[in-house]
Amino acid sequence: MGSRLKLIATLAERGVGVADVGTDHGILPITLRQSGYTGRIVASDINVAPLEKARRALEQTETENVELCLCNGLDGIDGSGIDTIVVAGMGGDTITGILDRGLYDLPQWSERNDYRLILHPVTKPEILRYWLVNNGFEITDDILVEDNGVLCQIICAHMGESIQYKDCELYIGKYEHISSSEHFLPLTDKHIKRFESAAKGINSSGDESLAAWRDMLLSMARELREMEERYYDECKTDI
């Protein structure tokens, strides 16, 4: 099992019941049970094949007391005894759609505010963070972990007081959450290059209709450079 799922399992086991939405071969439920987790676990998927793979994996590892649910997102999950929702390994836009539909349209979730979210967007984390901070959620942590050479962002949130995010922070998380990570500078450097390269491409195209987007890209690159300067200043202070 990769370091990404190990971290998610460690975070999830702090709760009393877990819904693993889009279960990946049942790896998270198996890991939780093997670690001694005794709470309720529901593993769901929208497709039959992944759920059957999860069923076989549960049988092969003799993992018991895991409910399998064929459903779209949270739609078919009874939330009783569930206080932790995990949605991992999907695009940020897909995760946003699952949360937006499930947490607001379904009575088993819309009438509650006592759950927490553990989310791993493989792409478009900015869409997910934007939705969270504009829909009554507090992002309590952003954790960076490398898994098989890929840098993963794990977002933890619960309903609470939202704080304002700079545009660049929607892509990487709050400075206070990620600056202590060994992956902080590689992540900021990657996005600086990405934003500046995209802005350069717009300039080369001569398309003035994209001027506002170009200016935003350059602004985000500047914000990230300011983050890096703050990081180096704090490093000097700690010496």
Order of alpha helices (4+ residues) and beta strands (2+ residues): alpha-beta-alpha-beta-alpha-beta-beta-alpha-alpha-beta-alpha-beta-beta-alpha-alpha-alpha-alpha
